[in-house]
Protein backbone atom coordinates (compact mmCIF):
# COMPACT_ATOMS: atom_id res chain seq x y z
CA UNK A 1 0.00 0.00 0.00
CA UNK A 2 1.45 3.32 -1.06
CA UNK A 3 1.04 6.75 0.42
CA UNK A 4 -1.02 7.77 -2.60
CA UNK A 5 -3.59 5.03 -2.03
CA UNK A 6 -3.88 5.93 1.67
CA UNK A 7 -4.45 9.58 0.83
CA UNK A 8 -6.98 8.63 -1.84
CA UNK A 9 -8.97 6.44 0.56
CA UNK A 10 -8.80 9.15 3.23
CA UNK A 11 -10.02 11.76 0.75
CA UNK A 12 -12.91 9.55 -0.35
CA UNK A 13 -13.79 8.76 3.27
CA UNK A 14 -13.90 12.44 4.17
CA UNK A 15 -16.00 13.22 1.09
CA UNK A 16 -18.40 10.44 2.06
CA UNK A 17 -18.66 11.90 5.56
CA UNK A 18 -19.40 15.35 4.12
CA UNK A 19 -22.12 13.98 1.84
CA UNK A 20 -23.68 11.99 4.67
CA UNK A 21 -23.78 14.95 7.05
CA UNK A 22 -25.05 17.51 4.54
CA UNK A 23 -28.80 16.89 5.07
CA UNK A 24 -28.50 17.17 8.84
CA UNK A 25 -26.35 20.29 8.73
CA UNK A 26 -28.57 21.98 6.14
CA UNK A 27 -31.68 21.41 8.25
CA UNK A 28 -29.90 22.63 11.39
CA UNK A 29 -28.83 25.78 9.54
CA UNK A 30 -32.26 26.46 8.08
CA UNK A 31 -34.02 25.84 11.40
CA UNK A 32 -31.52 28.04 13.21
CA UNK A 33 -32.06 30.89 10.75
CA UNK A 34 -35.85 30.64 10.99
CA UNK A 35 -35.83 30.51 14.77
CA UNK A 36 -33.28 33.33 14.91
CA UNK A 37 -35.49 35.51 12.74
CA UNK A 38 -38.48 34.66 14.93
CA UNK A 39 -36.50 35.61 18.04
CA UNK A 40 -35.34 38.86 16.49
CA UNK A 41 -38.86 39.81 15.42
CA UNK A 42 -40.50 38.97 18.75
CA UNK A 43 -37.60 39.90 21.09
CA UNK A 44 -37.86 36.51 22.80
CA UNK A 45 -34.38 35.43 23.89
CA UNK A 46 -34.82 31.89 25.13
CA UNK A 47 -32.05 29.32 24.57
CA UNK A 48 -34.36 26.33 24.54
CA UNK A 49 -36.39 27.97 21.78
CA UNK A 50 -33.49 27.43 19.37
CA UNK A 51 -32.31 24.09 20.74
CA UNK A 52 -35.50 22.03 20.90
CA UNK A 53 -36.85 22.71 17.37
CA UNK A 54 -33.38 22.26 15.87
CA UNK A 55 -32.91 18.87 17.53
CA UNK A 56 -36.42 17.81 16.56
CA UNK A 57 -35.90 18.78 12.93
CA UNK A 58 -32.54 17.01 12.85
CA UNK A 59 -34.07 13.83 14.28
CA UNK A 60 -36.80 13.85 11.63
CA UNK A 61 -34.29 14.40 8.81
CA UNK A 62 -32.00 11.72 10.23
CA UNK A 63 -34.89 9.26 10.32
CA UNK A 64 -35.87 10.12 6.73
CA UNK A 65 -32.33 10.04 5.32
CA UNK A 66 -31.08 7.02 7.28
CA UNK A 67 -31.36 4.69 4.26
CA UNK A 68 -29.42 7.17 2.10
CA UNK A 69 -26.63 7.40 4.69
CA UNK A 70 -26.50 3.65 5.20
CA UNK A 71 -26.33 2.87 1.49
CA UNK A 72 -23.61 5.47 1.01
CA UNK A 73 -21.51 4.04 3.84
CA UNK A 74 -22.02 0.44 2.67
CA UNK A 75 -21.02 1.41 -0.87
CA UNK A 76 -17.85 3.10 0.38
CA UNK A 77 -16.85 0.09 2.46
CA UNK A 78 -17.77 -2.42 -0.25
CA UNK A 79 -15.91 -0.55 -3.02
CA UNK A 80 -12.88 0.81 -1.15
CA UNK A 81 -12.22 -0.65 2.29
CA UNK A 82 -13.04 -4.35 1.92
CA UNK A 83 -10.97 -4.79 -1.30
CA UNK A 84 -8.07 -3.07 0.44
CA UNK A 85 -8.35 -5.49 3.40
CA UNK A 86 -8.68 -8.49 1.09
CA UNK A 87 -5.60 -7.37 -0.83
CA UNK A 88 -7.34 -6.34 -4.03
C-alpha positions in Angstrom: 0.0 0.0 0.0 1.5 3.3 -1.1 1.0 6.8 0.4 -1.0 7.8 -2.6 -3.6 5.0 -2.0 -3.9 5.9 1.7 -4.5 9.6 0.8 -7.0 8.6 -1.8 -9.0 6.4 0.6 -8.8 9.2 3.2 -10.0 11.8 0.8 -12.9 9.5 -0.3 -13.8 8.8 3.3 -13.9 12.4 4.2 -16.0 13.2 1.1 -18.4 10.4 2.1 -18.7 11.9 5.6 -19.4 15.3 4.1 -22.1 14.0 1.8 -23.7 12.0 4.7 -23.8 15.0 7.0 -25.1 17.5 4.5 -28.8 16.9 5.1 -28.5 17.2 8.8 -26.4 20.3 8.7 -28.6 22.0 6.1 -31.7 21.4 8.3 -29.9 22.6 11.4 -28.8 25.8 9.5 -32.3 26.5 8.1 -34.0 25.8 11.4 -31.5 28.0 13.2 -32.1 30.9 10.8 -35.9 30.6 11.0 -35.8 30.5 14.8 -33.3 33.3 14.9 -35.5 35.5 12.7 -38.5 34.7 14.9 -36.5 35.6 18.0 -35.3 38.9 16.5 -38.9 39.8 15.4 -40.5 39.0 18.7 -37.6 39.9 21.1 -37.9 36.5 22.8 -34.4 35.4 23.9 -34.8 31.9 25.1 -32.1 29.3 24.6 -34.4 26.3 24.5 -36.4 28.0 21.8 -33.5 27.4 19.4 -32.3 24.1 20.7 -35.5 22.0 20.9 -36.9 22.7 17.4 -33.4 22.3 15.9 -32.9 18.9 17.5 -36.4 17.8 16.6 -35.9 18.8 12.9 -32.5 17.0 12.8 -34.1 13.8 14.3 -36.8 13.9 11.6 -34.3 14.4 8.8 -32.0 11.7 10.2 -34.9 9.3 10.3 -35.9 10.1 6.7 -32.3 10.0 5.3 -31.1 7.0 7.3 -31.4 4.7 4.3 -29.4 7.2 2.1 -26.6 7.4 4.7 -26.5 3.6 5.2 -26.3 2.9 1.5 -23.6 5.5 1.0 -21.5 4.0 3.8 -22.0 0.4 2.7 -21.0 1.4 -0.9 -17.8 3.1 0.4 -16.9 0.1 2.5 -17.8 -2.4 -0.3 -15.9 -0.6 -3.0 -12.9 0.8 -1.2 -12.2 -0.6 2.3 -13.0 -4.3 1.9 -11.0 -4.8 -1.3 -8.1 -3.1 0.4 -8.4 -5.5 3.4 -8.7 -8.5 1.1 -5.6 -7.4 -0.8 -7.3 -6.3 -4.0 
